Amino acid sequence: MSDWVISLRLVCLSLWLFLWSGVPVASATAPEGGQEEPLLVRYPVLGEEYGQSRDDHFSRVLKLALDKSGRPYRLDPVTLSNFRESRSVMSVAKGIYDVHWMHTNPTRESVLRPIRIPLFQGLIGWRLLLLREEDKDRFEDMTTLEPLKALRAVQGHDWPDTAVLEANGLDVARTPHWEGMFRMLYAGRVDYFPRSVIEIWREQDIFEELDLVVDDHVALVYPSAYYFFVRKGDHELATVLENGLNRAIEDGSFEKLLMSRFGSAVKRAQLEKRRVIRLDNPNMTPQTPLDREELWYQP
């Protein structure tokens, strides 16, 4: 009997024994445990020192959302040497990385797909006033926006908050230099510097030599949100993140994470005791989920 005939008979015998054993043929190639392939999620890591603290929180929220989604995943950080949000929009759109957290506006929501869950619960729009020490009680009796209209604020040249203040009739000095804003206030070139409740105390500490104080009396409040953004066509990641965030909100882990990072600042601000002066924000789209009260901080 030739060698090839013997080999053929052995192959047939092996196949018959395999089938007789009752083991499904598909199981020989199926992934162990039938698990899904991990979803690769690339996200940016910034080299800028000031942004690292805030971005560390966002990356923790990203991980929380992915954990809560129940979808296997693998996080892959992409290191950036410098950062501008306008550049990040194109980086997400081109697939250089898959997701980034950015301040929303109509243009970003048209170019990318937003996950419309505010990652700070809207606290980025709760603004306190940084003042010179001698002006600490200047707004003790303030009940409307009118007293600020005769004064001058300072904001970043292209910050979204600059447009909000100007749209509400306030005079704003624009500058591209972050550190210079605090020194402009100290030098009396501007009268006040609105900062979010999650930023103002840390910044006061950074510039403690300037003896700047936080007004105790009022809070300027307008709807404002950082969202996760993904590519327009990335329906899988968008669904995973939205489901995970909603589950984290429902079980309380979203707020717990937020307050573990910013709770002391919120408590220190005593927002419930302040006179709240509400402003309009023309940069918020009609799709903003303002009707979902659980998404927004309430004192």
C-alpha positions in Angstrom: 0.0 0.0 0.0 1.4 3.4 -1.0 2.4 6.0 1.6 -0.2 8.5 0.4 -3.0 6.0 0.8 -1.9 5.2 4.3 -1.8 9.0 5.1 -5.3 9.5 3.6 -6.7 6.7 5.8 -5.1 8.1 8.9 -6.6 11.6 8.2 -10.1 10.0 7.7 -9.8 8.0 10.8 -8.8 11.1 12.8 -11.7 13.0 11.4 -14.1 10.2 12.2 -12.8 10.0 15.8 -13.1 13.8 16.2 -16.7 13.8 15.0 -17.7 10.7 17.0 -16.4 12.4 20.2 -19.2 15.0 19.9 -16.9 18.0 20.0 -18.3 20.8 17.8 -15.9 21.6 14.9 -16.5 25.4 15.4 -15.2 25.2 19.0 -11.7 24.4 17.7 -11.3 28.0 16.4 -13.7 30.0 18.6 -12.2 32.5 21.1 -11.7 31.2 24.6 -15.0 31.6 26.5 -16.6 33.2 23.4 -15.4 36.7 24.5 -15.6 39.7 22.2 -12.5 41.2 20.7 -11.4 44.1 23.0 -12.4 47.5 21.6 -9.3 49.6 21.1 -9.8 53.1 22.4 -7.0 55.6 21.7 -7.1 58.9 23.6 -4.7 61.8 23.9 -2.3 62.5 26.8 -1.1 66.1 27.2 2.3 67.3 28.1 1.1 70.6 29.4 1.5 70.7 33.2 -1.6 72.7 34.0 -3.9 70.6 31.9 -2.7 67.3 33.4 -4.9 67.4 36.6 -8.1 68.1 34.7 -7.2 65.5 32.0 -6.4 62.9 34.6 -10.0 63.3 35.8 -11.4 62.9 32.2 -9.3 59.8 31.6 -10.7 58.3 34.8 -14.3 59.1 33.6 -13.4 57.5 30.3 -12.3 54.3 32.1 -15.4 54.4 34.3 -17.7 54.6 31.2 -15.9 51.8 29.5 -16.0 49.6 32.6 -19.7 50.2 33.1 -20.5 49.5 29.4 -19.6 45.8 29.9 -17.7 45.8 26.6 -14.1 44.4 26.6 -11.7 47.2 25.8 -8.1 48.3 25.6 -7.0 51.8 26.3 -4.1 53.2 24.2 -2.7 56.7 25.2 -1.4 58.9 22.4 1.1 61.4 23.7 0.8 65.0 22.4 3.7 67.5 22.5 1.3 70.4 22.5 -2.5 70.9 22.4 -5.2 73.1 20.9 -8.8 72.0 21.0 -9.3 73.1 17.3 -6.4 70.8 16.3 -7.8 68.0 18.4 -11.1 68.2 16.5 -9.3 67.3 13.3 -7.2 64.7 15.1 -10.4 62.8 16.1 -12.0 63.3 12.7 -8.9 61.9 10.9 -8.6 58.9 13.3 -5.3 59.9 15.0 -7.1 59.0 18.2 -10.6 57.8 18.8 -12.0 60.0 21.6 -11.3 63.3 23.3 -13.0 65.5 25.9 -13.7 69.0 24.7 -15.8 72.0 25.4 -18.8 71.8 23.2 -19.9 74.3 20.5 -22.0 74.1 17.4 -19.0 73.6 15.1 -17.6 70.7 17.1 -21.0 69.0 17.3 -21.4 69.3 13.5 -17.9 67.9 12.7 -17.7 65.2 15.4 -20.3 63.0 17.3 -20.8 64.3 20.8 -21.8 62.1 23.7 -24.2 64.7 25.2 -23.5 64.0 28.9 -21.7 66.9 30.6 -18.6 65.5 32.2 -18.4 68.2 34.9 -22.2 68.1 35.5 -22.2 71.7 34.2 -19.9 72.9 37.0 -17.6 74.5 34.4 -20.4 77.0 33.9 -20.7 78.0 37.6 -18.4 81.0 37.7 -17.1 82.8 40.8 -15.3 86.2 40.6 -11.6 86.5 41.4 -10.9 90.0 42.7 -8.2 92.2 44.2 -8.2 92.0 48.0 -9.4 95.6 48.4 -12.5 94.8 46.3 -13.6 91.7 48.2 -16.9 93.2 49.3 -17.6 95.2 46.1 -20.5 92.9 45.1 -22.0 92.3 48.5 -25.4 93.8 47.4 -25.3 92.6 43.8 -28.5 91.0 42.6 -28.4 91.5 38.8 -25.7 91.6 36.1 -25.9 95.4 35.9 -23.0 96.3 38.3 -20.6 94.2 36.1 -21.6 96.1 32.9 -19.7 99.2 34.1 -16.6 97.1 34.8 -14.1 95.1 32.8 -13.4 91.4 33.0 -10.5 89.4 31.6 -10.7 86.1 29.7 -8.7 84.0 27.3 -8.6 85.3 23.7 -10.5 82.3 22.2 -12.1 80.9 25.3 -15.8 79.9 24.9 -16.6 81.8 28.1 -15.4 85.1 26.5 -18.2 84.9 23.9 -20.7 84.1 26.7 -19.8 87.1 28.7 -19.8 89.4 25.7 -23.2 88.1 24.5 -24.6 89.1 27.9 -23.4 92.7 27.5 -20.2 92.5 29.6 -16.9 94.2 28.7 -14.1 91.7 28.3 -10.4 92.2 27.8 -9.1 89.3 25.7 -5.5 87.9 26.0 -3.8 84.7 24.9 -1.6 84.6 28.0 -3.1 82.6 30.9 -0.6 83.8 33.6 -1.0 87.4 32.3 -4.7 87.4 33.2 -4.0 87.2 36.9 -1.3 89.8 36.7 -3.6 92.2 34.7 -6.2 91.8 37.6 -3.5 92.5 40.2 -2.3 95.6 38.3 -5.8 97.0 38.1 -6.0 96.8 34.3 -9.2 94.8 34.7 -11.7 94.6 37.6 -12.6 91.0 37.9 -11.8 87.5 36.5 -14.6 85.0 36.3 -13.4 81.4 36.9 -15.3 78.1 37.3 -15.8 76.8 40.8 -13.6 73.8 40.0 -10.7 76.0 38.9 -10.7 79.1 41.0 -9.3 77.9 44.4 -6.4 76.1 42.8 -5.5 79.1 40.7 -5.8 81.4 43.7 -3.2 79.2 45.4 -0.9 79.2 42.3 -0.8 83.0 42.4 -1.0 83.5 46.1 1.7 86.2 46.0 -0.8 88.5 44.2 -3.2 88.4 47.2 -6.2 87.8 45.0 -9.5 86.9 46.7 -12.7 85.0 45.7 -15.9 87.0 46.0 -18.2 85.4 48.6 -21.5 86.8 47.4 -22.5 85.8 43.8 -22.2 83.1 41.2 -22.6 83.7 37.5 -24.2 80.6 36.0 -24.8 79.5 32.4 -25.1 76.1 30.7 -21.7 74.9 29.7 -20.4 71.4 29.0 -17.4 69.3 28.2 -18.4 66.2 26.3 -16.7 63.1 24.9 -16.4 63.5 21.2 -15.8 60.6 18.7 -15.7 60.4 14.9 -19.0 60.8 13.1 -19.1 57.2 11.9 -17.8 55.6 15.1 -21.2 54.3 16.2 -19.8 51.5 18.2 -17.6 53.6 20.5 -20.3 56.3 20.8 -22.9 53.7 21.9 -20.4 52.1 24.4 -19.6 55.4 26.0 -23.1 56.6 26.2 -24.4 53.4 27.7 -21.5 53.3 30.2 -21.9 56.9 31.3 -25.7 56.5 31.8 -25.1 53.4 33.9 -22.5 55.3 36.0 -25.0 58.1 36.5 -27.7 55.7 37.5 -25.6 53.8 40.1 -24.0 57.0 41.5 -20.4 56.2 40.5 -20.2 59.1 38.1 -21.0 61.7 40.7 -18.8 59.9 43.3 -15.8 60.2 40.9 -16.6 63.8 40.2 -16.8 64.8 43.8 -13.7 62.8 44.8 -11.8 65.2 42.6 -13.8 68.5 42.9 -16.0 68.0 45.9 -13.8 70.0 48.3 -13.9 73.0 45.9 -17.7 72.8 45.5 -18.1 72.6 49.3 -15.8 75.5 49.8 -17.7 77.7 47.4 -21.0 77.3 49.4 -23.0 77.7 46.2 -26.3 77.2 48.0 -25.7 80.5 49.9 -24.8 82.6 46.9 -27.0 84.8 44.8 -27.2 83.1 41.4 -27.2 85.3 38.4 -28.0 83.4 35.2 -26.6 84.2 31.8 -27.5 82.9 28.3 -25.0 80.8 26.4 -25.4 81.2 22.6 -22.9 78.4 22.0 -25.2 75.6 23.3 -27.1 73.7 20.6 -30.8 72.9 20.8 -29.8 69.2 21.4 -28.3 70.1 24.8 -30.0 67.8 27.3 -31.1 70.6 29.7 -34.3 68.7 30.5 -32.3 65.8 32.1 -31.9 67.3 35.6 -29.7 64.4 36.8 -27.0 65.5 34.3 -26.5 69.0 35.9 -25.3 70.0 39.3 -27.9 71.4 41.6 -26.7 73.0 44.9 
